[in-house]
């Protein structure tokens, strides 16, 4: 029971035309386009909603500039939604939104809304892997993707102005489960006992609330690479990636964009059950990335942006 994941994210932006161009390049599916409201969807029906940042009916921003203004959480059915709203009410966190629907405001000031999920189950088949003595892909080449088709809104990462208060809100009031943790510095939280490694990651940044990034799930590492190169070819700048996270195990690629905080393509994160053992870690760069390419990959050469091959071995 409880929440099942991020159902929608609402952004407030300065340039609606650039936001539209990015959403379409990112691989999202157009639902509706108007001067004051863009709606795009992932493959499972999760929504990216974009509004002018000065829209009077938007919740207030928690940081300057373009950013996330609201997160909408989905529950599997009416019973799960009622249970989750009851938990929020018991914790004293439930309020009425401007539209009269139940809402909550986390200690950062970020607004959250709730609904029975509009997402649908999507089945995907990742490219099988060949290993010595155990070939999974026979008489078949691995694909080279020319774009990404995001499956769902996977997670959101928040900077916490008051880390202890944010951790308490998401565990006690929202009912999320700790998957892994940097004690006092960061906590990875998932909505369900059986599910992806995290739906929210909260990072300590005293006195400075904000949104670190929003992440979109892809099928596998091949789609992460192909989608990322496609974005580079369209002129979008890499924040960092491609790379791999040791905590969560996911392959990633982050891009700057006109929606605000970086957006992430990722795939192959850990799937947790009741048997998952949460661990405590020391916060350090090598636990953010086992490996990563700074500056991304050039869309024309398909090589690291700053790299020049002088080996003479024919790899250029």
N, C-alpha and C positions, 0 to 999 in steps of 0.2 A: 504494500500500500504506500501512500505518500506520493510525492511528485515523481514523474518519470523522466524529466529532462527539460531542456530549454525549448520552449515552443516558438518563441519569437523574440527578436531584439529590435528595439526602436532607437534609431539614431536621429540626432539633430545636426544639420550640416549647413554650411554657408553657400555651397554651390551645388544646386540640385542636378544640373546637367552633367557635371563631372562625376557626381555620385552615381547617376544613371549609367554613364559610360563604364565606370568601374564595376558595378554590379553585373552588367552584361558580360564584360570581359572575364570576370571572376567565375562565370559559368552558372550563375543563378537563373532561374526561370521567371520570365516576366509574368506577373499576375495583373497589375494595373499600373498605369503611369499617368500622373496629373501634375500640374505645376507645384502643388502643395503636398503631394503624397506619392511616394513610390512604394510599391509592394512587389517583392520578389520572393521566390520560394526555392528551397532545397528539394532534392528528389523525394524526400519523405513528407513534404508539405510544411516543414518549418519555415517561418516567415522572417524576412528582413524588411523592415518598414523604415522608410527614410522620410523625414520631414524637414522643412526649413527650421533652423535652430531658434528663430525668433517666433515660432508659432505659439500663440498665447495659451493653447491647451496642452502643450508639452509639459511634463514634469520638469522641475528645475535641474540644471546641469550640476554635476559634482566637481567639474573642473572646467577650465577655460577652453574655448575652441570647439571644434567638432568632436562629438563623443556620444556614447550610449546614454540615452535618457530614461529608458525603461527596459526591464527584462520581464518577459511573460513566461511563467512556468506552467507546464502541462501536467495533468494527472490522468491516470489511465481511464478512470470512470468517475461518476458522480460520488460514489462512496469514498473513493480515494481522495477526491477533492475535498469532501466534507471533513474527512479525517485530518487532512493537512491544514485546512482552515481552522479547525478546532484546536490544533496544536499551536498555531500562531496566536489565536485568541487567548489561550491559556497562558502563553508567554507574554501577553500584553503587547503583541506586535501588530495585531490586525487593526487596520483603519479602513475607512471608506475612500475610494478614489474619487477623482473629479467626476467620473461617469456614474458614481453611485455603486460601483462594484467593489468587492473586497480587494484590499491592497495592503502593502506593507512598505515601510521605508527602513532600509538597513542602517546601521550606525554611521556609514559613510554619507548617508543622504540619498542613496540610489533607490529609485522607486521600482517596486515589483508588483506585477499583477498575476492573476491565476485563472486558469480555465481547464475544462476537460480538454485533453490534448486533441489537436486537429492533425497531428502527424499520423502517418500510416506506416506499417511495417514494409521495409524494403529489403529484399534479398539480393546480395551481390556475391560474385564469385571472384576472389582474388586470384592472381596468376599463380599457379602451382610452382613449387620450388623443387629443383633437382639437387640431390645430395648423393655422394658416393654410396652405392648400394641401395639407394632409396629414391629413385627418380619419380617425381610427381608430375612432370611435364614431358611427355614423350611425343616425338615427331611434331613438335609445336614450338614456334618461336615465342619469346616474350614480346609483349606489345611495346610500341613506342607511341605514347599518347600525344595528341596535338592540342588537347585542352583538358580542363578538369570539369567534372559534373558533380558538385558537392552533394553528398548524401544527406547530411543533417548538420544542424548546429550542435557541435559537440560540447564545447565548454566556454566559459568566460573566466578571465583572470582579472582580479581586482587588487589594486593597491589599498591597503587598510590604513586609515589615519589612526585608528585605535584597534590594534590587532586583536587584543583579548576580547573586546566587545564584538568585533566582527566574527571571530571564531565562535563565540557563544551564540550569536544570532543564527548562524547557519547550522550549527549542530543542535541547539536546543529548540529554537523557534521553527526553523525550516525542517529539522529532522534529518539532516544530511549525515553521512557516515565518513569517518576519517579513513582514507586509504593509505596515506603516508604523510609525514610531517617533518618540517624543520622546527623544532621546539622554539616557540617565541618569535619565529621569523616567517613561517609559511605553513599552510595546511592545504592538502589536496582532499577534496570532498566529493563524494558521489551521492546521487539521489537515492539509489536503490542498493540493496545488499548484493544483488546479482546484476552487474552492469559494467559499463566502461569505467576506467580508472578514476576519472574525475569529471564532474560537471561544473565545478567551481574550484578555482585555486586562489587563495587569499594570501597576499604578500605584504609583509610589514613595511610601511613607509610612513613613520610617525608624522602626524599633522598634515599629510598631503594625500587626500583621497583621490582616487582616479581609476581609470580602466587601463589595464596593461595590454590585453588583446582579446579578440573573439576568434574562436577556432571552428573550422569546418572539416568534417570527416570525409575522407576520400577512401577509395577501395583498397589501395595498396601503395607501396613505395613507387611503383612505376607511374601511377597517376599523380603522385606528389611531384615527381621529377618532371613529367610531361606537362602538367598544369603550371608548374612554376616557370618552366622555360617559355611556355606560351604567354604568361604574364610579362616576362622580360621582353619578349618580342613585341608586345603591345606598348612597351615603354614604361611599365610600372616598376618602381624601384624596390629592391630587396631590402628588408630590415636586417635579417640574418637567415641563412639557409642556402641550400638544404643542409640538414643535419639530423641527429638522432638524440633523443632524450634518454638518459639511463633510467630516470624515475619516470615510469609509465611506458617506457620502451618504444615510444612512437617516433616515426620519421616525421620531420617538419620542414616547413618553409614559410617564413613570415614576410609580408609585404606592407609597405607604406601605402596609404590610400586616402581618398577624400572623405571617408566616413568618420575618420578620427584616429583611434588607436590602431596599431597594426592588426591585420587579419592573418590568420594562419591556415594553411593547408596541413592536414596531418593524417596519418594512417598507422594501423597496426599497434594501437595502444593496448595495454594489459586489460583483460576482462576479469573482474573480481567476483567472487562468490562469498558465502559465509565463511569459507575456509581461508580466505585471503588474510595474510598476516601483515598488518600495518607496521611500518618501521619508522624509526626516528633517524634523521640524517643531519649532517652538518651542512649549512648553506654555503656552497662554494661553486665557482664557475663550471668545474668539470662535472658537476651533478646537474647543471642545466643542459649541457651538451657533451655527450661522449665524443662527438666530432661535429663540426659545423664549418660551412664555407662563409667567410665574411665577404659581403658584397654580392653574393649570389653567382649565377651563371649567365654569361652573355648569351642573348637570344640568337645571335648570328653565328658565333663560333662554337656555341655549346661547350665552352670551356670556362673555367673560373675567370671572372672579370679581370683580375690583376695578374693572371698567370700568362707567361710566355714560354712556349715549349721550344727549347734549344737543344733537345737531346739528339736530334737527327735520326730518331728511331721511327718516324712516320706516324706519330700520334697526333700531330697538329691538324 
